[in-house]
């Protein structure tokens, strides 16, 4: 299986879930950062 790049839509989904559960707050930030980096690589 190849590497998948984080998309903005996926980052938003992860952030929403983290906000609802109160967990993975650090991962939420990293997901958004990865999506922002990948956005410029298209």
C-alpha distances in whole Angstrom, upper triangle without the diagonal:
4,7,9,13,15,18,21,21,18,21,24,22,21,25,27,25,26,30,30,29,31,28,25,27,26,22,24,25,22,20,23,23,19,20,23,22,19,22,23,21,20
4,6,10,13,15,19,19,17,19,22,22,21,24,26,25,26,29,30,29,30,28,24,26,25,21,22,23,20,18,21,20,17,17,20,18,16,18,20,17,17
4,7,10,13,16,17,15,16,19,19,18,21,23,23,23,26,28,27,28,25,21,23,21,18,19,20,16,15,17,17,13,14,17,15,12,15,17,14,15
4,7,9,13,13,11,13,16,16,15,18,20,20,21,24,25,25,26,23,20,21,20,16,17,18,15,12,14,15,11,11,14,13,10,13,15,13,13
4,6,10,11,10,11,14,15,14,16,19,19,20,22,24,24,25,22,19,20,18,15,15,15,13,10,12,11,8,7,10,9,7,9,12,10,10
4,7,8,6,7,10,11,11,13,15,16,16,19,20,21,21,19,16,17,16,12,12,12,10,7,8,9,6,5,9,9,7,9,12,11,12
4,5,5,6,9,10,11,12,14,16,17,18,20,21,22,21,18,18,17,14,13,13,12,9,9,10,8,5,8,10,7,7,11,11,11
4,5,5,6,9,10,10,12,14,15,16,18,20,20,20,17,17,17,14,12,12,12,9,7,9,9,5,7,10,9,8,11,13,13
4,5,5,6,9,10,11,13,14,15,17,19,20,19,17,17,18,15,13,14,14,10,10,13,12,9,11,14,12,11,15,16,15
4,5,5,6,9,10,11,12,14,16,17,18,17,15,15,15,12,11,12,12,8,9,12,10,8,11,14,12,12,16,16,16
4,5,5,6,9,10,10,12,14,15,16,15,12,12,12,10,7,9,9,5,5,9,8,7,9,12,11,12,15,16,17
4,5,5,6,9,10,10,12,14,15,15,13,13,14,12,9,10,12,9,8,11,12,9,12,15,14,14,17,19,19
4,5,5,6,9,10,11,12,14,14,13,13,15,12,9,12,13,10,10,14,14,12,15,17,16,16,20,21,21
4,5,5,6,9,10,11,12,11,9,10,11,8,6,10,10,7,9,12,12,11,14,16,16,17,20,21,21
4,5,5,6,9,10,10,10,9,8,10,8,5,8,10,8,8,12,13,12,14,17,17,17,20,22,23
4,5,5,6,9,10,11,11,10,13,12,9,12,14,12,12,15,16,15,17,20,20,20,23,25,25
4,5,5,6,8,8,9,10,13,11,9,13,14,12,13,17,17,16,19,21,21,22,25,26,26
4,5,5,5,5,6,6,9,8,7,10,12,11,12,15,16,16,18,21,21,22,25,26,27
4,6,5,7,9,8,11,11,9,12,14,13,14,17,18,18,19,22,23,23,26,28,29
4,6,8,10,11,14,14,12,15,17,16,17,20,21,20,22,25,25,26,29,30,31
4,5,8,10,13,13,12,15,17,16,17,20,21,21,23,26,26,27,30,31,32
4,7,7,11,12,11,13,16,16,17,19,21,21,23,25,26,27,30,31,32
4,6,9,9,9,12,14,14,15,18,19,20,22,23,24,25,28,29,31
4,5,5,6,9,10,10,13,14,15,16,19,20,21,22,25,26,27
4,5,5,7,9,10,11,13,15,16,17,19,20,22,24,25,27
4,5,5,6,9,10,11,13,15,16,17,19,20,22,24,26
4,5,5,6,9,10,10,12,14,15,16,18,21,21,23
4,6,5,6,9,10,11,13,15,16,17,19,21,22
4,5,5,6,9,10,11,13,14,16,18,19,21
4,5,5,6,9,10,11,12,14,16,17,19
4,5,5,6,9,10,11,12,15,16,17
4,5,5,6,9,10,10,13,15,16
4,5,5,6,9,10,12,13,16
4,5,5,6,9,11,11,13
4,5,5,6,9,10,11
4,6,5,7,9,11
4,5,6,7,10
4,5,5,7
4,6,6
4,6
4
